[in-house]
Amino acid sequence: MPDERPLPARLRRVLATDPAATALTFEDRDYPWAFLRHAVDDLERLLADAGVPDAHRIGIVLHNRPGPFAALVAVIATGRELVTLSPFHGDLALAEDITTLAPHVVIAAPEDWRRPAVEVAAAGVAALPLETCDDDRPLRPRAAAWAAVARRERRGDVAVLMQTSGTTGRPKRVELTYRKLTAAFEATGTPVAATEVRLHGKASILWTSLVHIGGLYFAIANVAAGLRTALLERFDVPKWAALVRATRPRRLRLAPTALRMVLQSDLPDDTFASVESVSSGTAALAPDDADRFTARFGVPVLSVYGATEFAGAIAGWDLGLYREWWTAKRGSVGRAFRDIELRVVDPETGAPLARGTVGVLEAKGAQLPADGWVRTTDLATVDDDGFVFIHGRVDDAINRGGFTIVPSVIEDVLRGHPEVRDAAAVGIPDERLGEVPVVAVTVRDGARTTPADLRAWLSERMARYHLPTDIRVVAELPRTPSLKVSRPDVRALFD
């Protein structure tokens, strides 16, 4: 029986409106809405054919390609639970995710299935293996030496079990429910509850990884809004600019790292002739960068603020606010979105603080992971006009071009190396990415391991964005009088 919750029902209505119209553009090919509808039909059929029609936890290795994009849409349109699996993980890390999360179905590209550890992990949890394809039918069966186990678990409201780097320890999974995703879409004007469907001829350019909330959110939002998606496998300034000229969008999204890459390019100023505004999120945007972009290209840059746990953005600017307030509120991340409340509290007592006072930012709203106030890891002020200013992080997390990296994640993996005694990871400034991780390591007596050996060890066990740009073997890690590692002194080693 079709899932009639607002978001799955909305996606199915959109897919059925005009099957021949273009839904997706990738490289030099257009894909119709029927391509996405085939993914819905094929998913249901393939599960039934395998004897597991009730399988609902679906893991997808999310490359930015048509097949995985269609599979993502199919999982949400059928009301199932999407488990995001990163194509950037090393073999062992990807296999560990599959083993730990135990999806009922694993959907991956052929090259992912050729990674031996992936197939072993899928067999270990008796998951049904399916392949993505960028041809007319986006999903197809894959032969396996094991039988998938029939599931009779009751479906809950979880739409996406998504990995976030977190801010207090190892990467964790965040449950984004259908109710909270719907609230997040409605708060920014994406219709979900509306029954009327209108397809739009304009394209929305999507280059952010589908594993990241910025990619996954807009993949679903574009379909819900009836927008054509112009998909890029990764951000490349010339390819992206060619899409901007070809599709002539009114709005663009550029994370701070990508925005700086555009600023450093030789793109002609008329590249953005059709563009009214550029939104920028996932990391702090320097107001100088925003003003340089506007001065050169004539396009306002509108910051947004959010997190994976929030199912997207919860505060930001719009054009009206920008025209009225940018000069006075330059550097703010904007105001709270509709149905969101923000406040700052004392980090020790949790007591609310007066407007304009620096404290830990807390948020409350329907798209948040709890019903009450949710504490962030950001220090902020909220002024008398409701504008939010971010003043740094409470913890030592590293923001690498929008990807949050917790130092202990890198350190724990290095400490697992048989010749490593201890490790300390810190972030250092980087002109393009904002910050990048570097690591100081001490080794056991007699060890002969090299930084290259340690990099190879990490690359097999971590996502690429976690990999440090520099690894140094030192005699001792600098420490405070209480024997804690002194991160400022570690950072000084790389000055």
N, C-alpha and C positions, 0 to 999 in steps of 0.2 A: 504494500500500500504506500503511495507517495507520501513523503514527509511534508506536512502542511505547516510547519513552523515558518515564520515570515521570510527568513533568508533563503532556505532551500526552495520555497515556493516561488520567490521572486526570481531566482536564477533560472528556474525551469520555464517561467513565463517569458523571460527575455530570450532564451534559447529557441523558443518555439515561434517567436514573432515573425521573423523573416529569415528562414534557413539559408537562403542564397546570398544574403548581404554579407559584407566582409566583417569579420569579428576580430581577426588577428593578422598582423603582418610580421613576417620574420625573414630577414635577409631580402631576397628578391621574390618572395612568394606571399600571396594573400590566402588566408584560410577563412571559409565561411562559418557562420554560426552553426551550420550543420556539423562541422568538425567537432565543436565542443559538445553538441548534442549526441554525436556518435560515442563520445567518451562516456557519457551518462548511460546510454543504452548498453555499450560494451561492458562497462563495469558490472552492471546488474546481470548481464547474460553470462559473463565469465565466472562470476561467483556462483551462479546457479549451476552452470555446467560442471564446476568442480565440487559440487555438493556442499558449498559453504555460503548459502545465500544470506545468512545472518551475520557474516563477518562484517564488523563495523570499524575496527581500528586499522587504518590503512597507512602504512609507511610509504612515503614517496621520496626518492632521491631527486631533489628539486633543482635540476639544471634550468637555466633560462632558455628553454626551447619549447616549441609548440606541443610536443607530446606530454612532458611533465606539466605544462601549463593547463592543458586540457584535463589531465588526470586530477589535478588540484581542484578544478572547477567541478568535476564529476563527484568527487568525494563530498564537497560541501552541498552540491545540488541534491544529493541523495540523503543528506542529513547524517552522514557518518563522521567519524573522528579522524582527522588528518594528523599523522605523526610526521613532522618535518625531519628529513634526513639530509645531511649536508654533503654535496659532491666534493667539497673542499677538504673533507676529513681524509686523513691517511687510512689505509686499509684496516688497521687494527681499531682505530677510533670509530670508524663507521660500523664495523662488525660488533663492537661493544655496544653501540647505541641500539642495534637491532636486537642483540641478546637481552639487554636490560629492559627495553621497552616492549618487547614481545608483540609486535604488530601481527594481526591476523593475516595481513596481505602485505607483501613488499613489491612495490612498483619501481622499476629502475631501467635505465637505458642499457642497451647491450654491453657497452664497455664497462658499466658498473658490475654487471653479472659476471664479467670475465675476471673480476677481482676475487681470487679464491676465498678470501676470508668472508666476503659478503655472502656467497652461496652457502658456506658452512654455517654461518650465523642464522640465515633464513631457515635452513634445514633444522637447526637446533631448536627453533621455536615453532617448527611445523607450520610456517607461513606459506600461503599460496604465492608463488612467484609469477609476476606479470611483467611484460616489457612495454616500454614506451616506444612510440614510433612517430616520426614526423610526416608520414604519408597520409592518405585519406582517412585511415582508421587509426586513432592515436594509441589504442591499447590492443595487445595481443597476448595469447598465452605463452608460457615458456615451459618447456619440458623439464621435469625435475625427477630426481631419484627418490623423492620422499612424497608422502601424501599429506595434503593440508588437513588440519583437524577442524571439524565442524564446531562452530561457536554458538552458544545459546545464551551469551551474556546479554543483559538488558542494556539497550542504548541509553546513555545519559545525555546531558546537554553540552558536553565538551565538543567544540567544533575543531579546535586545533590544539595539539599538544606540541608546543613550540619551544625550541631551545633559546635561552637567553644566556649571555655570559654572566649575568648576575652582578652583584656588587659586594658580596660578603664572603665568597668562597668559590667552589668549583661550579662550572656551568650547571644550570638547573633547568627543569622543564616548567613552563608556565601553561596553565590551562586557560585557553580563551574560549568561553562558552558562546553558544549561538545568541543568547540573550545579550551578552556584553558586546559581541561584534555588531549586532544589530544596533545597539545604542551608540556605538562608536561611529557607524556609518550615518545614522540619522543625525547625529550631532554636527556633522560636517556637510549635511545637505544631500547625501546619497540616498535616494529613495529605496526603502525596503518594504515598508508596510503598504505603499501605494500599489494599487492593482493595475493602473494604466502604465503601459510600456511604450516608450518612444526610443527608437534607435537613433544614434547620432552619427553623422558623417565624419565629424572630426575625430582625430586619433589622439590617444593619450600615450606618450612615450614612456616605456617602462624598462629601465636598465638595472635598477637595484635588484640584488639577488632575491629570488623567491624564498630563500631560507631566512632572510631578514624580514622583520615586521614591515619595513618600508616597501619591500617588494610584494610580499604576500597580501598585505592590506589592499594595495591598489590593484592587484590582479583580481581580487574578488570584487572590489568597489567598481572597477571599470565594467565588469560584466553586469553587476546589479544596476548600474546606471545606463546600460546599453551603449557604452562607449567602445569604439574599436581600439585595440591595444597594439601599439607598435613596439615589438619586443626586441631587446638587444641582449645578447648573451653576456656581455660585460661592457662597462663604460669605455668608450673609445671616442675621443673628441671629434675626429673627422666623420666617423659613421653616425654619431649622434647628431652632429650639425647637419649632415645630409638629410637625416630624418626630419629635423626641425624645418629645413627649407621645403622638403617634399610635402609634409603634412600640415604645415602652417598652424600649429596649435596656439591657443590663447594663453594657456598656462603651462609652465614647465616645473619640474622638480629637480633640484640640484643640491645634493649634500655638500657641506663645506669643502670637502676634498675635491669633488668634481667641479665645484664652482671655481676653485683656485686653478684647476687645470684649464678651464675655459679662459680665465683671465690671463694665463700664461701662454695661451695659444695665439695664432695670428689670424683668427677668424675675422672676416669682415664685419663691420658694425651692423650691416643690414641683415645679418643672419636672423636677427630677432624681430624682424619687421612686423610679424603677426602677433607677437607675444605681449600680453598685458602685464604679466607678473611672473616671478620665479619664486617658488616656495623652497625653503631650505630647513632641513631637520637632521635628526640622528646624531648630531654633535653641535657643540657651540660654534656659532658663526661670528667671527670678528666683525664688528660694525664697519671697520675700515674696508674690509673685503666687500661688504655689501655696498658701501658707497662707491667704491671703485668700479664695481660691476654696473651700477646704475649710471655713473658718469660716462662710462665707455659705451654701453649698449642702450641706454635710455630706458631701462626696464627696472622697476622697483623689485627689491628682494624682500620677501616676507618670511621671517623666521617662524618656525613652529616648534613646540616642545611636547615630548611624549616619551613613551617607553613601551617595550614589548608587553610588560605586565598590564599596561593600560589599553591594550588592543589598538594602539595608534596614538595620535596627538590629542592633548587635552587643553592646549593653549596655543595661541598664535596671533598673527596679524592678518587682516584683510586689507583690500585696497582703500576702503573708507577710513579705517584706522590709520593706515600709513599716511594718507594725504593730510589728515588732521593732526597726527601726533608724532610722526617720526622725528622731527627736529627736536621736540621736547623729550621724547622717550627713547632716543637712539640707544641701541644696545639691549633693549628689552626683548624678551621672547614673545611679547604680546599679552593679551588678556585671556582669561579662562574661556573655553568654549561653552556653548549652551549646555545647561544642566550639569556643569562642573563647578565645584567650589574649591578654592585654594586658600591656604593659610600657611604661616610659618610658626614653628614652635621651638621652645628651648630644647636643645639636643639632650640635655640631662633629665629635665623634669617632664618634658612633653607639654608644658603649659603654653597656651597661645601667646604670641608676642604682638606688640603694637605694630601698626602699619609703618613701613620704612625700616624696621629692625631686622638685622640679619639673623636668620635661624634656619632650621631644617624645614624644607617644603613638604607639606602634606596636601593630599587631594581627596575629594569625595565626589562620587557620581556613579551613574548606572553602569558605565563601562569599566569601572575599576574592579580589581579582583576581590574586594570585600565590600560589605555594605556600609561600614563606617569610614573613618579617616584612614587613609593609607599613606604611610611615611615613605618618602623618596630618600635618595642618598645625596641630594643636592642642597647646598646652602643657597638661600635666596632671600630677596625682599619682595614684598608686594606693596606698592605705593598707594596713596590715597585715591588714585584714579583707576586702581585695579590692574596696573601693569606689573608684570613679573620680571625681575632681574635675577639671573643666576650668577652666583659668586664662587663657584667651584664645587668640589665634591667633598663629602664627609669622609670618604675612604681613599684608598690609594689606587683606585681603578684607573686603567689606561684607556683613553679613547682614541683608537686608531682608525681614523677616517669614518667614524660612526659605529665601529665595532668595539664594544666594551670588553676589555681584557682584565681579568683579575690576576694580579701577580702570582698569587698562590697556586693558580692552575699550572702555570709554566714551572714554577718551583717544584711542585709535587711530582711532575713528570720527570724532571731532571734528577730529583732525589731517588727516583726508581732506577736510575742507571747504576750498575754495580760498582763503578769507580768514582761516583760523585759523593762527596761528603755533605755539601750544603750548597744552596743556591739562593740568590736574591735577584728578583726582576723589578725593574723600575721603568717608567716612561721618560723619554727625553723628547724635546721639541723637534718637530719635523715640518719643514715649510709646506709640503704638499698634504700630508696626512694629519697634521696637528700634533700627534704624538706617535712614537713607535716604541716597542718594548726592547730593552737590552738586558743582558743578564751577566752577573758576576758569579763565578762558580769556584768552589774549592774542591779539590779531589783528594782521594785517599793516598796514603803514603805508597810510593812506588807505582802509582798509576801513570799510564802513558797516553791516556785519552787526549784528543785534541778538540778544539772548537768545532772542526768539521765533523768529527765523530758525534759530538753532542747534537749538532744541527741535524744530522741524519737520524739520530735517536728521536728527536722531537718531531721531525717531519713524518715519521711513521705513526705518530700517536696523537697528533693535534691538527686542528684546522690551520690552514696556511696563514690566516691573519694573526694567529697567535705566535708565529715563529719570530724570534727576536732578530733584529737587524745586526746585532753584535753580541758575541759571547766571549767573555774574557775569563781565563783561569787565573785566579789570584791566590796568594798565600793564605790570607785570612779575609773574611768579610768584615767591613767596618761595623762596629757595634756601639750602642749607647752604654752609659754606666750600668744600666739594668740588664745588659747583655742582649737586648733586642737589636736586630739589624737596623742600622741607621740608614734609612733609604736616601736621605739627602746626600750622605757621604758616598753611598753606592753610585748615585747619580753623578757625583763629582768625578768618579773614576772615568767617566765617558765624556767629560767636558773637553 
